[in-house]
């Protein structure tokens, strides 16, 4: 799997497992991308005496926080682990937006949060549906976000706690592309429906990210990598579905709405 750019995270996770092993104290990570969750799983395999659980606040969460412990003793009725530290529980914030203005989208909300100085790993998924925004974060960040994020673009917003049953339908389209290899330029060209040369130009201009890191090299894609292409969307790589008679690869992705 791709670990380029994740060296600091890897070091932090090893420290977390070491801390749990020595002190028995539970550790809660920041929100992790699917690729980072794979890194957590990889490290956990080398520490079989330590357990971990992932939660993003709702069943289909993309970004999830990891809870690392030497044992989980308490469970909810649905079997999910109860986080011992109440301040680390994941909550859902909701805000309505002006119905007479253009609905806000994921990049609008993300941009406002980042401009306020909130780090990306400090909050989870952002869901936008019509004139509503849903945002997942840890309990100890909820008040700060609610007080700091009061305007996104031209629209006033007011975040308050919401229930999971208020969430909109999660829309993720499964798509397939046909490419000669797992090279990034070939995949970007197919996903953005453009030529290989234009895809290379997009990569050079920094318009393509892999797992939230600007793509600055040629390489191959790994399962659960997220490809973000400016003005095209975000795509979760599920894997190779099959190989054609001409030895081309059919790749499966989930496209986020």
C-alpha positions, 0 to 999 in steps of 0.5 A, spaced: 500 500 500 502 507 499 505 510 505 508 516 502 507 522 506 504 518 512 511 517 515 508 522 521 502 518 522 505 511 522 510 514 527 504 516 532 500 510 531 506 506 533 507 510 539 500 510 541 500 502 541 506 502 545 503 507 550 497 502 550 501 496 551 505 499 557 500 503 561 493 500 559 491 507 557 486 507 551 488 512 545 483 515 540 486 517 534 484 523 529 480 522 524 483 517 519 482 516 511 481 509 508 488 508 506 490 511 513 485 506 516 489 500 513 495 503 516 492 502 523 490 495 521 497 493 518 500 496 525 495 492 529 497 486 526 504 486 529 501 488 536 496 482 537 495 483 544 492 490 542 485 491 540 482 497 536 475 499 533 474 504 528 468 509 528 466 515 524 459 516 527 455 513 522 455 506 519 458 508 512 463 513 514 469 514 510 473 518 515 473 514 522 477 515 528 481 509 531 480 507 538 486 503 541 486 499 547 488 493 551 481 490 551 474 493 550 469 490 556 463 495 554 459 494 548 452 498 546 446 494 544 448 494 537 455 491 539 459 497 538 464 499 543 463 504 548 468 510 548 470 510 555 473 518 554 466 522 553 470 527 550 472 523 545 465 521 543 463 522 535 457 527 534 453 529 528 453 537 527 447 540 522 446 546 519 440 549 515 442 554 509 438 559 505 433 555 501 433 561 496 441 561 495 445 555 491 446 549 496 453 549 499 457 543 497 463 539 500 468 543 498 465 550 500 464 547 507 471 544 507 474 550 505 471 554 511 473 549 516 480 549 513 480 557 513 478 557 520 485 554 522 481 547 524 486 541 521 483 536 516 484 530 521 480 534 527 473 532 523 470 527 519 465 526 514 461 532 511 455 531 508 451 536 504 444 535 501 440 540 498 440 546 503 442 542 509 450 540 512 452 535 516 458 534 519 462 529 524 467 531 529 469 529 536 465 532 542 470 536 544 470 540 538 463 541 537 462 547 541 468 550 537 466 549 530 459 551 532 462 558 534 467 559 529 463 557 523 457 562 522 458 563 515 460 559 509 461 564 503 455 568 502 451 564 507 450 564 514 450 557 518 448 555 525 451 548 527 447 544 532 447 537 535 443 532 530 441 525 531 443 520 526 436 519 523 436 526 520 442 524 515 440 524 508 441 518 504 448 516 502 449 517 495 455 513 492 456 511 485 459 505 483 463 506 477 468 502 472 474 504 468 478 501 463 486 502 463 492 499 461 495 499 467 495 502 475 499 508 473 496 515 476 496 518 469 492 513 466 487 512 471 486 520 472 485 520 464 479 515 465 476 518 471 476 525 468 474 523 461 480 526 458 486 525 454 493 522 458 497 528 456 491 533 459 491 528 465 499 529 466 498 536 466 493 536 471 497 532 476 503 537 474 499 543 476 497 540 483 490 538 481 490 531 483 491 528 490 491 521 493 489 520 500 489 528 501 496 529 499 498 532 492 500 527 487 507 529 485 510 523 482 508 517 478 506 511 481 501 505 482 494 506 486 492 501 491 486 498 494 482 504 498 486 509 496 482 516 495 483 520 488 481 527 488 481 530 482 479 538 482 472 539 478 471 532 477 470 529 484 473 524 489 473 516 488 475 511 492 479 505 489 475 498 490 480 494 486 481 490 480 475 487 477 478 483 472 483 483 466 480 484 458 483 479 453 487 485 451 490 485 458 487 491 460 485 492 467 477 494 469 478 498 475 472 499 480 471 505 484 466 509 488 464 516 486 462 520 492 457 525 490 
